[in-house]
């Protein structure tokens, strides 16, 4: 098994491509070792130490390291854990839940149409682009009264130095262009 690695715009995150499906559809993020209990692979990665976040995408995973750790010391054990997992035949997730969207909320008819347009743009134009950098952006909520869209950044996008610029310059401009009811985009924490 050959696992490719790619750098991401976030220096604390590496993207790993095992050459096979990881999650298939959706995405799943583990921010703590306790959250990782539902995934044998995520649990093994946190047990290495110096791993602070694990993100599974359709055909990749990203690992976030502690800022004090060095990739040359951490990369080989991560590769070994990924290879061990995929060759063992163990399931990726024990609870079998994957989440593509955070909150669907309840909206009136007009706002529901706006939310559908926002999600369509996210799914077809924005998420595929950020997935190439090892991240994900998912819809959290829309405030019809103010026109504010709240998005959650995951994977390599979470904590990335350039994520604010991506959110404001790229995502906000695109959403405002195609969905005139959108006035601003903010990041949920």
C-alpha positions in Angstrom: 0.0 0.0 0.0 1.4 3.4 -1.0 0.1 6.5 0.9 0.8 9.9 -0.6 1.2 13.0 1.5 0.5 16.6 0.6 1.2 19.8 2.4 -1.7 22.1 3.0 -1.9 25.9 3.4 -2.0 25.2 7.2 1.6 24.3 8.3 0.3 22.3 11.2 -1.7 20.0 8.9 -0.7 17.2 6.5 -3.0 15.6 4.0 -2.7 11.8 3.6 -4.1 10.0 0.5 -4.2 6.2 1.0 -5.2 5.6 -2.6 -8.6 4.2 -1.6 -11.9 5.4 -0.2 -11.6 6.8 3.3 -15.1 8.0 4.2 -16.8 7.8 0.8 -19.4 10.5 1.3 -19.5 13.3 3.8 -16.8 14.2 6.3 -16.0 13.5 9.9 -13.8 15.5 12.3 -12.3 14.5 15.6 -11.1 17.3 17.8 -10.1 15.3 20.9 -9.0 11.8 21.8 -12.3 11.3 23.5 -14.2 12.0 20.3 -11.8 9.6 18.5 -13.1 6.6 20.5 -15.7 6.1 17.8 -13.0 5.5 15.2 -10.2 2.9 15.5 -8.0 4.9 13.1 -8.5 8.3 14.7 -7.9 6.7 18.1 -4.6 5.2 16.9 -3.5 8.5 15.5 -4.3 10.4 18.8 -2.4 7.7 20.7 0.8 8.7 18.8 0.9 11.9 20.8 1.3 15.4 19.3 -1.8 14.8 17.2 -4.5 17.4 18.0 -7.1 16.8 15.3 -8.0 14.2 12.7 -10.3 14.8 9.7 -11.7 12.2 7.3 -12.8 13.2 3.8 -14.1 11.1 1.0 -10.7 9.8 -0.2 -8.2 11.5 2.2 -7.5 12.3 5.8 -5.8 15.2 7.4 -3.8 15.2 10.6 -3.2 18.3 12.7 -0.1 18.3 14.9 0.8 20.2 18.0 2.6 23.4 17.0 5.7 22.3 19.0 5.9 18.9 17.2 8.0 18.4 14.0 6.6 16.7 10.9 9.8 14.7 10.3 9.3 12.9 13.6 5.6 12.4 13.4 5.0 11.6 9.7 6.4 8.0 9.7 4.3 6.8 12.7 1.2 8.4 11.2 1.9 6.6 7.9 2.4 3.3 9.8 -0.9 3.8 11.7 -2.8 4.5 8.5 -1.3 1.5 6.7 -2.0 -0.8 9.7 -5.6 0.3 9.8 -6.4 -0.2 6.1 -4.6 -3.5 5.9 -6.3 -4.8 9.1 -9.8 -4.6 7.6 -11.2 -2.9 10.7 -14.0 -0.4 10.2 -13.2 3.3 9.9 -16.1 4.3 12.2 -17.8 2.3 15.0 -20.9 4.5 15.1 -21.2 4.8 11.3 -22.3 8.4 11.3 -20.9 10.9 8.9 -21.9 14.5 8.8 -21.9 16.7 5.7 -24.0 19.5 7.1 -24.1 20.8 10.7 -27.6 22.2 11.1 -30.6 22.2 8.8 -32.7 24.4 11.1 -36.3 25.4 10.5 -36.8 28.2 8.0 -39.9 29.8 6.4 -40.4 29.1 2.7 -38.4 32.0 1.4 -35.5 31.4 3.7 -35.6 27.7 2.9 -35.1 28.5 -0.8 -32.1 30.7 0.1 -30.6 28.0 2.3 -31.0 25.5 -0.5 -29.1 27.8 -2.9 -26.3 28.4 -0.4 -25.9 24.7 0.2 -25.9 23.9 -3.5 -23.1 26.4 -4.1 -21.2 25.1 -1.1 -21.5 21.5 -2.3 -20.8 22.0 -6.0 -18.3 24.8 -6.1 -16.7 25.6 -2.7 -16.3 22.2 -0.9 -14.6 20.5 -3.8 -12.0 23.3 -4.0 -11.2 23.3 -0.3 -11.1 19.5 -0.2 -8.1 19.7 -2.5 -6.3 21.5 0.4 -7.4 18.9 2.9 -10.3 20.8 4.4 -14.0 21.2 4.4 -16.5 24.1 4.8 -20.0 23.2 5.9 -23.2 25.1 6.4 -24.1 25.9 9.9 -27.0 28.4 9.8 -28.5 31.4 7.9 -29.9 34.5 9.6 -32.6 35.8 7.2 -33.1 39.1 9.1 -29.4 40.1 8.6 -28.4 38.0 5.6 -25.5 36.4 7.6 -24.4 32.9 6.7 -22.5 31.0 9.4 -20.1 28.3 8.1 -18.0 25.8 10.0 -14.4 25.2 8.7 -12.9 21.7 9.3 -9.8 19.7 8.5 -6.9 21.7 7.2 -9.1 24.8 7.0 -9.6 24.8 10.8 -7.0 27.1 12.3 -5.3 27.8 8.9 -3.7 31.2 8.7 -5.3 31.8 5.3 -8.8 30.6 6.2 -10.1 34.0 7.1 -9.0 35.3 3.7 -10.6 32.3 1.9 -13.8 32.8 3.8 -14.1 36.5 3.2 -12.5 36.9 -0.3 -13.6 33.7 -1.9 -16.6 32.2 -0.2 -18.3 35.4 0.9 -17.9 37.0 -2.6 -19.2 34.0 -4.4 -22.3 33.6 -2.1 -23.1 37.3 -2.3 -22.8 37.2 -6.1 -25.1 34.2 -6.6 -27.4 34.7 -3.6 -28.1 38.5 -3.3 -29.8 38.0 0.1 -26.4 37.1 1.6 -24.7 40.1 3.2 -21.9 38.5 5.1 -20.2 35.2 5.9 -18.9 34.4 9.4 -17.1 31.4 10.8 -18.6 29.3 13.6 -16.1 28.1 16.1 
